[in-house]
Amino acid sequence: MRASAPRPRRTAVALLVAALLGTMLTAVLSTAPGNEAAAAPRKARPAKVKVLKVGSPRVKGDVATLTTRWSKSRNAKRYRVYVATNTAMRKAQRINLKGRKLVLRNLRPGVRYCVRVRGVSGRKLGKLSKRVCRTTPRLVRPARLWVTTQQLSSPTSSAITLNWPRTPGATSYELTWAPGGGNVLTDPQRSTLKVAARSTAVQTRVITGLRPGKVTCFQVRARSKYGVSTHSPQGCKFTMPASRAVPAASYRLDVATFNVCSSACTKAGRAWSARRVAVRDRILGMDVDVVAIQEGTRATSYLESADGLEGYVKGCQVGDGYGRDDDGGDPEASQWRNQSLFVRAATYTVVPGTADGIRFAAVNGLSEYHGVCWVELVHNATGQHVVVASVHLTHASGAVYDQGRYAQTEQLLAAIAAAYPPSTHPGGAPPVVMAGDFNSHRQAAYDGPRERFERNGFHDAFDVAARYESTPYQNSFNGWSEVPRTSTRWGNHLDKVVVPARAHVASWRIVEPMSGGRYSALLSDHSALRASVLLPR
């Protein structure tokens, strides 16, 4: 059989099919695993971030802020920031973002924060940047403010000297004050003053233009290049009334009060027999004309003995024959809260027959042994007369006892007034100065004694003193604790010297030795309190 030649049309089709198959084979070969680069460019890994900057920290109150910036990473679509509080970056927090700036907020002051960053592209991670660490500043808020002096600039204007502890790192302070006892920082009448920082441990500023006889409250915060601290606790001050300027003519009465707890305090080392000599010496060291004693059952008999207060005479004591009350025949039991009063004979003379006293009515069945004794004195140098009293009001807490202290104060004032009726004293009774343990203060729910006294023109010497010779925020009641009890707003002094209208209080002081910020020689659960009073002639 003879072979025949192929037809031309079939040959053309065969050639076309062969060409198509060749093209397909080439495409398959070009996409094999070893030939990806030939097909398309591979996604590159992000480059390392070369520059990372963590700016100066800022602080506001008790939180800090850090701002971080970094250079661009080639090929990066996003960035991942790592933040930790250790250089090993353990347990680092991861933060993803597109930009190249991150503000770290709500950081703790005084903590070292470390930061690293890397570029991210899909699943590919760039190398980590170098680590940069910054410690957030700790701008400590001032712990408290207190007043050291006050004075009348005019009948309508007074000034106070404010003090507060230095804040390390502070370049200035922001002092804010407002009238009344409300929130200083929101009061529409508030005033604010920038005070340059000093290198001294205590910062000082005089505030002028205050209204006499009114309450002013104040707060302060520290400033530095990093920001501001939180505000100090709020302190408040009753300013000296215009009527209490230094009298044109006066005579001086230095008076102290001391609740010596001579019977109730019986724990080891606190028995009266172990403390009595030291108590005597502290009283003598106060150099006062009059000292009022509370809880003095065992103390009074010792203090008036030959070994007691040399140069002093007992002016009065409730229940021992000087006052109206009978002691019940059991002075060690029923008289353990006795009140007594001693007078320095060199400066004042007791007027015979004027010693007197009462027991207060019980409050809710409690404390029927609290009371007051008083006596009239003559100032040896001028012949001026003054009545002085030793007072102890009921001690329990609660609304019924707050009201009870108000009632006892009324009873006290009425009793002394009854002793000096107009029929025998047509020119008026002598001025009355009362000292003692009143068991009340301005921060109580109801400060009944103060309210009642002020209605009769009396003031607590603490409120109106021209000079404070001890830190006024340390309470007069210490509770036998060597760590002082502090009350930054008002002072919360249970022990007081209460002065009559027009009397000027030159100074006020708690007498309690300290060392290293702690009481070093406690003699009772109360500290002695001393005030110098100028009585008008």
C-alpha positions in Angstrom: 0.0 0.0 0.0 1.3 3.3 -1.0 1.5 6.0 1.7 -0.4 9.1 1.0 0.7 12.7 1.8 -1.1 14.5 4.7 -3.8 17.0 3.8 -2.7 20.7 4.3 -5.7 21.6 6.6 -5.0 18.8 9.1 -1.4 19.8 9.3 -2.3 23.4 10.2 -4.6 22.2 13.1 -1.9 20.0 14.5 0.6 22.8 14.5 -1.8 25.1 16.4 -2.5 22.5 19.1 1.2 21.9 19.6 1.8 25.6 20.1 -1.0 25.9 22.7 0.4 23.0 24.6 3.8 24.5 24.6 2.5 27.8 26.1 0.6 26.0 28.9 3.7 24.0 29.8 5.8 27.1 30.0 3.3 28.7 32.4 3.2 25.7 34.7 6.9 25.5 34.8 7.2 29.3 35.6 5.0 28.9 38.8 6.8 26.0 40.3 8.2 26.5 44.0 11.7 27.2 42.7 10.6 29.9 40.3 8.5 32.4 42.6 10.9 35.3 42.0 10.5 34.9 38.4 6.7 35.2 38.7 6.4 38.2 41.1 8.5 40.1 43.8 8.3 38.5 47.3 7.0 40.7 50.3 10.0 42.1 52.1 10.5 41.9 55.9 10.1 45.3 57.6 13.4 47.0 58.4 14.5 47.6 61.9 13.3 50.9 63.6 16.6 52.7 64.0 15.4 55.7 66.2 13.1 55.4 69.2 12.6 58.4 71.4 10.7 58.5 74.7 10.1 62.1 75.7 10.2 63.8 79.1 7.4 62.4 81.3 4.5 64.5 82.5 2.7 64.1 85.8 -0.7 65.3 86.9 -1.8 64.4 90.3 -1.1 60.7 90.9 -0.8 59.6 87.2 2.0 60.2 84.7 2.3 60.3 80.9 5.1 59.3 78.5 5.1 60.2 74.7 7.0 57.9 72.4 8.1 58.5 68.7 10.1 56.4 66.3 11.6 56.5 62.8 9.9 54.9 59.8 10.6 51.2 59.2 10.9 50.5 55.5 8.3 48.0 54.2 6.3 48.3 57.5 2.5 48.6 57.3 2.0 48.8 61.0 4.0 49.0 64.2 4.0 47.0 67.4 5.1 48.7 70.7 6.2 46.8 73.7 6.0 48.4 77.2 7.3 46.8 80.4 8.4 47.9 83.9 11.6 45.9 83.7 14.7 46.0 81.4 14.2 42.3 80.5 10.8 43.3 79.0 9.1 40.4 80.8 5.3 40.5 80.6 5.5 43.4 78.3 2.3 44.9 77.1 1.9 44.9 73.3 0.2 47.8 71.5 -0.4 47.7 67.7 -0.9 50.9 65.7 -0.4 52.5 62.3 1.2 55.7 63.2 4.7 56.4 64.6 3.7 58.2 67.9 2.2 56.7 71.0 1.1 58.5 74.2 1.3 56.2 77.3 -1.2 57.4 79.8 -2.3 56.6 83.4 1.2 55.5 84.4 2.3 55.1 88.0 4.6 57.9 89.3 8.1 56.9 90.3 8.2 53.7 88.1 10.7 52.9 85.4 9.0 52.1 82.1 10.9 50.5 79.2 9.8 50.6 75.5 10.8 48.8 72.3 9.1 48.9 68.8 9.2 46.9 65.6 7.7 47.2 62.1 5.0 44.8 61.0 3.9 43.8 57.5 1.3 41.1 57.4 2.8 38.2 59.4 6.3 39.4 58.9 7.9 41.2 61.9 10.9 43.5 61.7 13.7 43.4 64.2 13.1 45.0 67.6 14.5 48.5 68.2 16.9 49.3 71.0 15.3 49.5 74.4 14.6 53.0 75.8 13.7 53.5 79.5 12.3 56.4 81.5 11.3 56.8 85.1 8.1 58.7 85.7 8.5 61.5 88.2 6.9 61.3 91.6 5.7 64.8 92.5 4.5 64.2 96.1 1.5 66.2 97.1 2.0 68.5 100.2 0.9 66.5 103.2 -0.8 69.4 104.9 -1.0 73.2 105.5 -1.0 74.9 108.8 -1.1 78.5 110.2 1.7 79.9 112.3 0.5 83.5 112.7 -2.5 85.6 112.1 -3.0 89.3 112.5 -5.5 92.1 112.0 -4.4 94.4 109.2 -7.5 96.6 109.8 -10.9 96.2 111.3 -12.1 94.8 108.0 -9.0 92.8 106.9 -6.8 90.1 108.4 -3.8 88.1 107.3 -2.5 84.6 108.0 0.8 82.9 107.5 0.5 79.5 105.8 3.1 76.8 105.9 3.5 73.5 104.2 6.3 70.9 103.7 8.6 71.2 100.7 7.9 68.8 97.8 11.2 67.4 96.3 11.5 68.6 92.7 8.9 71.3 93.0 9.8 74.6 91.3 6.6 76.4 92.5 3.3 75.9 94.3 -0.2 76.7 93.5 -2.0 78.0 96.6 -5.8 78.2 96.5 -8.2 79.5 99.2 -11.9 80.4 99.5 -14.2 81.7 102.2 -16.4 79.3 104.1 -16.0 75.7 104.9 -16.9 74.2 101.5 -14.9 72.7 98.6 -12.1 75.2 97.9 -11.4 73.9 94.4 -14.9 74.5 93.2 -15.8 77.6 95.1 -16.6 80.5 92.7 -15.0 82.9 95.2 -11.7 81.1 95.3 -8.4 82.8 94.8 -5.2 81.2 93.5 -1.7 82.4 93.9 1.6 81.0 92.4 4.3 80.7 95.1 8.0 80.2 94.1 9.6 77.2 95.8 12.3 77.6 98.4 15.0 75.3 99.4 13.9 75.3 103.0 12.1 72.3 104.4 9.0 74.4 105.1 7.4 76.7 102.5 5.7 79.9 103.7 3.3 82.4 102.3 1.3 85.2 103.9 -2.3 85.5 102.7 -3.8 89.0 103.1 -7.3 90.5 102.6 -9.2 87.9 104.6 -12.4 88.8 106.5 -11.9 88.9 110.2 -14.0 86.5 112.3 -14.8 84.2 109.3 -13.7 80.8 108.2 -11.3 80.5 105.3 -10.2 77.1 103.8 -7.1 76.5 101.7 -5.2 73.8 99.6 -1.9 73.7 97.9 -0.3 71.6 95.2 3.3 71.4 93.9 4.4 72.3 90.3 7.5 71.2 88.5 8.7 71.0 84.8 6.9 67.7 84.7 3.5 68.9 85.8 1.5 69.2 89.0 0.9 67.1 92.1 -2.5 66.4 93.6 -3.8 69.0 96.0 -3.0 68.8 99.7 -5.8 67.9 102.2 -8.0 70.9 102.9 -7.1 73.1 105.9 -9.4 75.7 107.5 -9.0 78.6 109.8 -11.3 80.9 111.7 -9.7 84.3 111.4 -9.2 86.6 114.4 -12.2 88.9 114.9 -11.6 92.6 114.9 -12.7 92.8 118.5 -9.6 90.7 119.5 -6.9 93.2 118.6 -4.3 93.8 121.2 -5.9 95.9 123.9 -4.6 99.5 124.5 -4.1 98.5 128.1 -4.1 95.0 129.4 -2.8 92.5 132.0 -1.5 89.1 131.2 -2.7 85.7 132.2 -0.7 82.6 131.2 -3.0 79.6 131.6 -2.6 75.9 130.9 -4.9 72.9 131.0 -3.8 69.3 131.6 -6.0 66.2 131.8 -3.5 64.0 133.8 -5.6 60.8 134.0 -4.4 60.2 137.5 -6.8 57.3 138.3 -8.1 55.8 135.1 -4.7 55.3 133.5 -3.3 52.3 135.4 -1.4 50.1 132.9 2.2 49.2 133.5 4.4 52.3 133.6 1.3 54.6 133.6 0.3 54.5 137.2 0.1 57.9 138.8 2.8 57.1 141.3 5.2 56.5 138.4 4.3 59.7 136.6 3.6 62.3 139.3 7.0 63.8 139.6 7.3 64.2 135.8 3.9 65.7 135.6 4.8 68.2 138.3 8.0 69.1 136.5 6.2 69.6 133.2 3.7 72.0 134.8 6.5 74.0 136.4 8.3 74.1 133.1 5.2 75.6 131.3 5.7 78.8 133.4 2.0 79.7 133.7 0.0 81.7 136.2 -2.9 79.2 136.3 -3.1 75.5 135.5 -6.4 73.7 135.3 -6.3 69.9 136.1 -8.8 67.3 135.0 -9.1 63.7 136.2 -7.0 64.9 139.2 -8.3 62.8 142.1 -4.8 61.4 143.0 -3.0 64.3 141.3 -4.5 67.1 143.2 -3.4 65.9 146.7 0.1 65.4 145.4 0.4 68.7 143.5 -0.7 70.7 146.6 1.7 68.9 148.9 5.1 70.1 150.0 6.6 67.9 147.2 4.2 69.3 144.6 3.9 72.6 142.7 6.3 74.9 144.6 5.1 78.5 144.4 1.5 77.5 143.6 -1.7 77.4 145.7 -4.8 75.4 145.1 -7.6 77.7 143.9 -10.5 75.3 143.8 -11.4 71.6 143.5 -15.0 70.3 143.0 -16.1 68.0 145.8 -13.4 68.5 148.4 -14.9 71.3 150.4 -14.0 74.1 148.0 -17.1 73.3 145.8 -20.7 72.5 146.5 -20.7 68.8 145.9 -20.0 66.1 148.5 -17.5 63.5 147.5 -19.7 60.6 148.6 -17.1 59.6 151.2 -15.1 57.7 148.5 -12.7 60.2 146.9 -10.6 57.5 145.2 -13.7 56.0 143.4 -16.3 58.7 143.0 -13.8 61.6 142.3 -11.6 60.1 139.7 -12.6 62.8 137.3 -12.1 65.6 139.7 -11.4 69.1 138.4 -9.0 71.4 140.3 -7.0 74.5 139.6 -3.7 75.9 140.8 -2.6 79.5 140.9 1.0 81.0 141.0 1.1 83.1 144.1 3.8 85.5 142.7 1.5 86.9 140.0 -2.1 86.3 141.2 -3.9 86.1 144.6 -6.9 84.0 145.3 -9.9 86.0 146.5 -11.0 84.3 149.7 -14.5 82.7 149.7 -14.9 82.7 145.9 -13.9 79.1 145.2 -16.9 77.2 144.0 -18.0 74.5 141.6 -20.7 72.1 140.4 -21.2 68.6 139.1 -22.9 68.5 135.7 -26.1 66.6 135.2 -25.5 63.1 133.8 -26.0 62.7 130.0 -27.9 59.6 129.1 -27.0 58.2 132.5 -23.2 58.7 131.8 -20.5 60.8 133.4 -22.2 62.3 136.4 -18.8 63.1 137.8 -17.8 65.6 135.2 -18.0 69.2 136.4 -16.3 72.5 136.9 -14.7 74.5 139.6 -13.9 78.2 139.5 -12.3 80.9 141.7 -11.8 84.6 141.5 -8.2 86.0 141.3 -6.5 89.4 141.6 -3.6 90.3 139.4 -0.9 91.4 141.9 0.6 94.0 139.6 -2.6 95.8 138.5 -5.3 94.8 141.0 -7.5 93.6 138.1 -9.9 90.7 138.9 -10.5 87.6 136.7 -12.4 84.4 137.3 -10.7 81.2 136.1 -12.3 77.8 135.8 -11.3 74.1 135.3 -13.8 72.3 133.2 -14.5 68.7 132.2 -17.5 67.9 129.9 -18.9 64.4 129.2 -16.7 62.3 127.0 -18.8 59.8 125.0 -19.5 60.1 121.2 -22.8 60.4 119.5 -25.6 62.9 118.9 -27.1 62.5 122.4 -23.7 63.4 124.0 -23.1 66.3 121.5 -26.4 67.7 122.7 -25.4 66.9 126.3 -22.2 68.9 126.0 -24.2 71.8 124.8 -26.5 71.5 127.9 -23.5 71.2 130.2 -22.0 74.3 128.7 -25.2 76.1 129.4 -25.2 74.8 133.0 -21.6 76.0 133.4 -22.2 79.5 132.2 -25.4 79.8 134.2 -23.6 78.7 137.4 -20.8 81.2 137.1 -23.2 84.0 136.2 -25.3 83.1 139.3 -22.2 83.5 141.4 -21.8 87.1 140.2 -25.3 88.6 140.2 -25.9 92.3 139.4 -27.1 92.9 142.9 -23.6 92.3 144.3 -21.6 93.2 141.2 -23.3 96.3 139.7 -20.4 97.0 137.5 -20.6 93.5 136.0 -18.8 90.3 136.8 -15.0 90.0 136.2 -13.9 88.4 132.9 -14.0 84.6 132.9 -11.4 82.4 131.5 -12.2 78.7 131.3 -9.7 75.9 130.6 -10.2 72.1 130.4 -11.2 69.0 128.5 -14.3 69.9 126.6 -14.4 66.7 124.5 -15.6 68.5 121.4 -14.2 70.2 118.3 -15.2 71.8 115.1 -15.1 68.6 113.1 -17.6 66.9 115.4 -21.1 66.4 114.0 -22.3 69.1 116.4 -19.8 71.2 118.3 -22.2 72.3 121.0 -19.8 73.9 123.5 -18.3 76.2 120.8 -21.8 77.3 119.6 -22.9 78.0 123.1 -19.7 79.9 124.1 -19.8 82.1 121.0 -23.3 83.2 121.8 -21.9 84.7 124.9 -18.9 86.3 123.2 -16.4 83.6 124.2 -13.9 82.0 121.8 -11.6 79.0 121.8 -8.0 80.4 122.2 -7.0 78.1 119.4 -9.3 79.9 116.9 -8.2 83.4 117.7 -4.5 83.1 118.7 -2.1 85.5 117.1 0.8 82.9 117.1 1.0 79.1 117.1 4.1 77.8 118.9 3.4 74.2 118.0 2.0 72.6 114.9 -1.7 73.1 115.2 -2.7 70.0 113.3 -1.4 67.7 116.1 -4.3 66.9 118.4 -4.2 67.6 122.1 -5.6 64.1 122.7 -2.8 61.6 122.1 -4.3 58.4 123.4 -0.9 57.3 124.7 0.4 57.0 121.1 3.9 58.2 120.4 2.8 58.8 116.8 0.9 62.2 116.9 -2.7 62.1 116.0 -3.2 64.7 113.3 -6.2 66.5 111.9 -5.3 68.7 108.9 -8.6 70.5 108.6 -9.3 71.8 112.1 -6.8 70.3 114.6 -9.6 68.6 116.5 -8.4 69.6 120.0 -10.5 68.3 122.9 -8.6 70.5 125.3 -9.1 74.2 125.2 -8.6 77.6 126.8 -11.8 79.6 126.3 -11.4 83.4 126.5 -14.0 86.2 127.1 -14.9 89.0 124.7 -12.2 91.5 123.8 -9.4 89.3 125.2 -6.4 88.9 122.9 -4.6 85.6 122.7 -1.0 86.2 122.1 0.1 82.6 121.7 -1.2 79.0 121.8 0.9 75.8 122.2 0.6 72.1 122.9 3.3 71.2 125.4 4.6 67.7 124.4 8.3 67.0 123.8 9.1 65.4 120.5 12.0 63.6 118.8 12.1 62.5 115.2 8.5 63.4 114.7 7.3 61.2 117.6 6.3 62.1 121.1 9.2 61.2 123.4 7.9 61.6 126.9 4.2 61.0 127.2 2.7 61.6 130.7 -1.0 61.2 130.0 -3.5 60.3 127.3 -3.9 64.1 126.8 -1.1 66.6 126.2 -0.9 69.8 128.2 -2.0 72.9 126.4 -0.8 76.5 127.1 -2.1 79.9 126.1 -1.0 83.5 126.8 -4.0 85.8 127.2 -4.1 89.6 127.4 -7.1 90.8 129.2 -8.3 94.4 128.7 -8.1 96.8 131.7 
